[in-house]
Amino acid sequence: MRNMSVRTNLDSNSDYSLQLNRWLLKPIGVWPSSSTASRHEKIISIIMNIVCYSSVMFAMIPCMLRMVLEEESFYMKLKSLGPVSHWTVSVVNYSTLLLRRNDIRYFVEHMRTDWRRITREKDQEIMMKNAKFGRYVITFCAAFMQGSILGFCFVTAMTTQAVQVGNETRILYVLPCAVYEKLLNVNENPTNEIVLFAQIWAAVIATSSTVGIFSLSAVLAAHARGQLRVLTEWITEFVNKSRSDKTGPLREIGMIVEHHLRALNFISYTEEAMNKIYLLELFRCTMIMCVIEFWILTEWDDKNIQNLTTYFMMYLSICFNIFIICYIGEILTEECRKVGEVVYMTNWYYLPDNHILDLIMIIARSSVVVQITAGKIFHMSIYTFGDVLKTGFAYLNLLRNMT
C-alpha cells in the first residue's frame, strides 16, 4: 500500500513538471495521445490539426500575396513582413511538433520513469526545484509572447479608417496585416470583421505553437539539469562513505554510471530533436528583431505611444525567448562539465585504487560535453545570444541605408 502511495506521488510530481506543456499543446492538437486514447479523442485531435492549419493559411496567404504582388513602398512591405514571417515560421514549428509527436512521447515517458526511479525525498526536492524553474520560464514565455502579439493585434484593431467606396464613406477596422484586395475585398462588411477575427485567431494559434517549442525546451532542460544535480549529490555521498564499506560502493558506482549515461542520452536526444528548430528560431528572431527595431525608429518621430509600447513588448518577448534557448544550452553544457569537477573536488583520495579508477572514467566521460546546437552549426550559449543582438543591429543599419 505504501509503494502504491509513493508511486502515485511520483506520478503527480512528473505531471506537475509537464502540466503547463500539456495545457499549451493540447488545445492545438499537438500533445501526443496516450496508447489508451479512444478513437473519439484521436478524431478530435485530427480535427484540431485541420482547423489550426486552415486558420493560419487563411490569414497568411492573402497577406503574402499582397506583399509579393502589390506595388507598394518598401516600408509597407516591411510592415507586412513581420506578421507573414511569424505565421510562416509558426506553420513550420507546428508541423515539426506534429512530426515529432513520437519524440515528445518519448520525453514524457522518460521523465516519468526518472521521477519513479528517484525515491529519496532529498533527491525529489532537487528535481522539484528544477521543475519549478521550468514552469516559471514557461509562464514568462507565454505571457510575453501572447501578450505582445495580442497587444499588437488589438491596438491595431481598435484603430479605424474612413474608406470612400463610390458615393459611400465606410468606417472600417485597420487589419493587423494588409491583405490582397483582389482576393478578399476588405473594404466592405462583414468581410472586414471576418478577416480581422481570422488574423487575430491565426496569431493566437501561431504564437501557441512557438510558445510550445520554447516551453518544451525549457522543461526538458530543467529536467536534465535536475538529473545532473541529483547525480552530483550521489557522487559526493559515494566518496564520503566509509572506506571500510566493501560492497556498497561497488553497487552504488554502477547506479551512478547508469544514471550519468541516462542523463547524457536524454540531453543528446533533446539536441537531436530540437537543433533544426533552434536554427529556424535563430534566423526568425534575428530577422524580426531587425524589423521591429526599424518600426520603432520609424514610429518614434510620430510619438505614437500605443504602437511604440506594443513594439517594445514584442521586441522584449523575442529577446527573452532567444535568450531562453541560449541560456538552456549554456546551463546544460556547464552542468555536464560540472559532474567531472565535482568528482575531482571530493575526497576521492580516501578511496581504494579500484574505486578511484571508476571515478576517473566518470571524469573522462564528463570531459566530452554534450552541447545544444542550432542545426549542428551554432552552439547555444550566452555568446550566441550576444551575436544575435549584434546581427540584428547590423541588419538594422543595412535597412536604414536602403531606405
N, C-alpha and C positions, 0 to 999 in steps of 0.2 A: 504493500500500500504506500509506503514511504517512497519507494522508487517511482511509482506512478505519479506521486505528487511532485517529486523533483523534476521528472521529465516534463510534466505539464508546465512547471515554472520556467524551465529552459526553453520550451517551445514558445512561451509567451514573451520571453526576452528576445528571441530571434525575430518574432513577429513585430516586436517593438522597433527593432532596428530597420525593418523593411516596410513598416506601415505607411510612411509618407510616400515611398516609391509606388506602392500599390494604389494609393489614393490618386496619385498623379497619372499613372499609366493605364489604370483600368478603365477610366471614363473614355479614353480614346482608343480602346481596344487593343492595347499593346501588351498588357500584363499577361504572361503565359498562363494558360489554363492548366489546372491540375490534371493528373491522369484519371481522376474520378469525375471530371466535368461532364455534365449531361449534354445531350445533343442540342437541347434548347439553349444552353449557355454558349455553345460553340457557334450556333447560328446568330445569336445576338452579337457576338464578337465580330463575326464577318460583316454584319450589317453596319456596325460601328466603323469598321475599317472603310467600307464603301462610302459612308456619309462623310467621314473625315477627308478622304481623298477628293471626293467631288466638291466639297465645300471650299477647300483650298484652291483647287483648279478653277472653279467658277470665279473666284476672286482674282487669281493670279493672271490667267490668260488674257483677259481684256486689258489689264494694266500693262502687261508685257507687250501686247500688240501696239498699244499707243506709244510706248517708249521707243519701239523699233520703227513704226510706220509713220507716225505723225512728225511733221517738220516743226519742231519746237526749239526753243533756246536750250543751250547746254545746261543751264541752271534747272529748267523744268524737267529735263530728262534725269538730272541728278536727284531731283525731288522724288521721282518715281523709282529710282534705283534702290533706295532704302527698303520700302515695302516689298518690292519684287524680289530682291535678293533674300530678304527674310523669309518669304514664302517658299522660294526655290530651295534654299538650304534646308528649311524645315521639312519639306517634302522628302528630301534625301535622308534626313535624320529619321523621319517617320518610317520610311521604307527600310532603313538599316535596323531600326528597332524591331520591325516585323520579321526581318530575315534573321535577326539574332535572338529570336524567342527561345530557341533551344539553349543558347549561351546564358540567357537570363535565368532560365530554369535551372541550369547547372549552378549558377552563382547562388541562387536561392537555396537549393538543396545542400550545397557546400557549406553555406553559412549556418544552416540549421544543424548540420552534422557537427560543425565546430562548436556550436553552443551546447550540444548534448555531450560532447567529449570533455568540456570544461565544467567540472562539477564542484571544484573548490570555490568557496564564497569569495576569497581574495582575488582569484583569477576572474571570476564573474564581474567583480567590481571594476577591474581594469577594462574588460570588454565593454561593459555598460557605459563607462566614461567615454570611450571612443564612439560608441553607438550614439550617444547624446551629441557628440561633436558633429557626427554626420547629419543628424536631424536638424541641428542649428544651421548648418550650411545649406541644407535643402530649403529650410524656411526662408532664409535671407535671399537665396537664389530665386525662388518662386515669387517672393514679394517684390523684389527688384524688377524682374523681367516682366511679370504680368502687370505690375503697377505702372511701369514706364510705357509699355506698349498700349495698354488700355487707356492710360492717361493721354497719350498722343492721339489715339482714335477718338476719344470723347471730346477732347479740346477741339480737334478738327471738326467733329460732327456738330458741335454747338455753334459753329460759325455758319452763317447763311449768306447767300449771294443772290442778287437780282439778275435774272436772265430774261432777255427780251426774245420772245418767240412770236413772230408775226406782230399783231397788234396787242399781244397779251404780255404782261410782265409777271413772271413767276418767281416766287421766293423758294429757293432750293437749298438743301444742305450741301456743304462742301465735303467731298469724299476724302478719306484719308489718302487714297491713291487715285489719280485721274484714270479714266478708262477710255478705250477706243470707242468713240461715239457712233461710228458706222456699224459697230457690232451691238452695242447697247446704248439706246437713247436715254441718257440720264437727265435730260432737260424736261422731263415730264414725270408726273406722279402716276402710279406708285412706284415706277421703276427706280426713281432716285432713292426712295426709302428702302426698297428691297436690296439694291446694290450696297447701300450704306450698311445695312444689317449684315449682309453677306460678308463684307470686308471685315467688320468687327468680329464676326463669328470665326472667320478664317484666321484672323490674327490670334484669337484665343487658342484655337487648335494648333496652329503653327508654334506658338510660344510654349504650349504644353509639351509638345514633342521635344523642343530644345531644352526646356527645363528638365524633362525626363532624362535626357542624356547626361546633363550635369549632375542631377540628383543621384543617378545610378553610379556615376563615377565617384561621387563623394562618399556614398555608403560603402562601396567596395573598398575604397582606400582606407576609410575609417576602420573597417573590419580587419583588413590586412595589418594595419598599424596596431590594432588591439592584439592580434595574434602574435606579432613580433614582440610586443611589450610583455605578454604572458611568457613567451619563450625566454626573454632576458631574466625574468623573475625565476624561472625554473633553473636556469644556468647558475645564477647566484646561489640559490638554495642547494643545488647539487654540489658545488665546490665547497660550500661552507659546512657540509656534513662531516661527521667524524671520519677520520682516516681508518678507523678500525672496522667500518662497515664494509664487509667483503661482498655482499650480494646485492644490496640496494643500488649502489652506483652503476653496476652492470645493467640492471634493469632500467634505471632511470636515464642513462645515457642513450639507450635505444629510443625511449619516448621523446627525448629532446631532439635527436636527429630526425626522427619521423615527423615531429611537429614542425621543425625547421623546414624540411623539404616540402611539407604540405603547404606551409605559408608561402614559400617561394613559388611553388607551382600555381597557387592561386593568383599571385601577382603576375606571373608570366601569362596566364590565361587571360587575365584582365587586359594586359597590354596588347595581346594578340587580337582581342575582340574590339578594343577601343581605339587603336592607334590611327586607323583611317578616319574615324570620326573626329579625332583631335586635330588631324591635319586640315580637314574641312573647316572646323571651327576656328582654327588659327587664321585661315585665309578669310573667312567670313567676318570675323571680329576685326581684323586689320582693315578690311575694306569699309565696313560700316563705321568704325571709329573715325576713319578719314572723312567719310561723307558727313557724319554728324558734326565733326569739327568745322567743316565747311559751312553747314547750315547755321551753326552758332555764329560764326563770323559774319555771315550774310544777314542774319536777323538782328545782329547786335545794334546796327545803326537805327533800325526801326523801333527799338526798345519795346518789343512785344514780349511782355513778361510771361504770358501763358506759353507761347512757343518756346521761349528760352528755357523755361522751367522743365517742360517735357523733354526737350533736347538734352538738358543736363542730366535728367533722370535716366534717359536711355543710354547716355554715354557712361554714366556710373555703373549701370547694370551690366553693360558689356565689359567694362573694365573689371568688375567684380567676378564675372563668370570666367573670363580668360585667366584672371589671377587664381581662381579656384583650381582649374585643371593644371596650371603650372605649379601651384603650391602642393597639389596632390603628388605630382611627380617628384617634387623636392623632398617631401617628408618620407615618402616610401624609399627613396634612394638612401636617405640618411638613416632610416630605421634598419634597412638591410645591412648597411655598413656598421651600424652601432652594435649589432649582435657580436661581431668579431671583437670590437673594442671592449664590450662587457666581459667577454671571456678572458681577454688579456688582463683586465683590471681587477679580476678576482684573485683570491689567494690560491691559484692553481698549483703553486709550487709545493703545497702541502699534500698533494695527491700522489698516489703511486704512479710509476712511469707509464704503465699501460693506459691509465685514465688521462694522463697528460697528452698522450698521442691522440686519443679520441677527441680531446678539445682542440688540438691543432687542426684536425680535419674540419671542425666547425669553423675555425678562423679562416682556413683556406677557402671553404665554400662561401663564406661571407665576403671575401675579397672580390668574388665575381658578382658584382652588383647587378640586380635586375632593374633596368631603367624603364620608365614610362615614356614613350616617344610619340611623336606626331608623324605617322606614316613612315616610321623607321628612319626618319630624316633628322628631326629636331628633338633633342632631349627636353622634356617638360621640366622646367626649373624656373626659379625666380629670374635668372638671367634671360631666359626666353621671354618672360613677361615684359622685362625692360626692352628687349629687342622689338616686341610687338608695338609697344608705345612709341618707340623711336621711328619705326617704319610707318606707323600711322601719320605722324607729323611730317615725315618725309614726303609721303603721298599728298598730304595737305598742301605743302609748298608747291608740288607739281600742279595740283588743281588750281591754285591761285595764279600761277604763271599762265596756265591755259586760258583762264577767264579774265 
